[in-house]
């Protein structure tokens, strides 16, 4: 019975942070044409960071909590997988522009990976944070292939947290800037708003709707469909093309292999 309750502090802390974040709720901000929302997930992350920095959480508690990330990601993967089948018909009807938009996301690898690897010297963590936009589906892929405690896992988690903290604000500002340039059709902007993250899509969609109120229904439909497609086919695109392409470019740029296998080999030799 004692074994069943050994992690009660982790669960109690998780429940407390969740209740506090949900109590605050979603907060929307508008600054002229720029608008964005802060979601409860952001508050939970900030609360956890403050507790960690102030050393109010014991290192042993943090270590105990780490495996639960993988369990949570597994549940999330099942939820995402269950949403794919019913939406296959919508994907076919969406047309080639929406379906093929995921190929554009692969192009960002050639920008993100060199910066992460050559400028910030991130090593294998650069693979985890560069192959996608580091949202929930990306966490599931890296957790399955490498584990979230690996350098790749640290990279994707870093990208996930950064996107949660800064993603909505960045999307709102970026789309407002693109609208002011007056070179993209509202439908194109709406399609680009569907990144696979509901919070980021909402932040990007708000200035489009405000600028083109007569087209609000159409741009919302495009953004929602794009967001759904990014979630569904984005996972397969990242798994089958994004990861292999990122690993290939990583080697071409002279990236060092993950040292973990070498350490395991040395440990095996010592045991022999």
Protein Blocks (a to p, Z undefined) as FASTA:
>chain_A
ZZmmmmmmmmmmmmmmmmmmmmnopadddehjbccdddfklmmmmmmmmmmmnopacfkl
mmmmmmmmmmmmmmmmmmmmmmmmmmmmmmmmnojklmmmmmmmmmmmmmmmmmmmmmno
nmjmlmmmmmpnoiaklmmmmmmmnopkbmklmmmmmmmmmmmmmmmmmmmmmmmmmmmn
opacfklmmmmmmnopaklmmmmmmmmmmmmmmlmmmmmmmmmmmmmmmmmmmmmmmmmm
mmmmmmmmmmmnopacdfklmmmmmmmmmmZZ
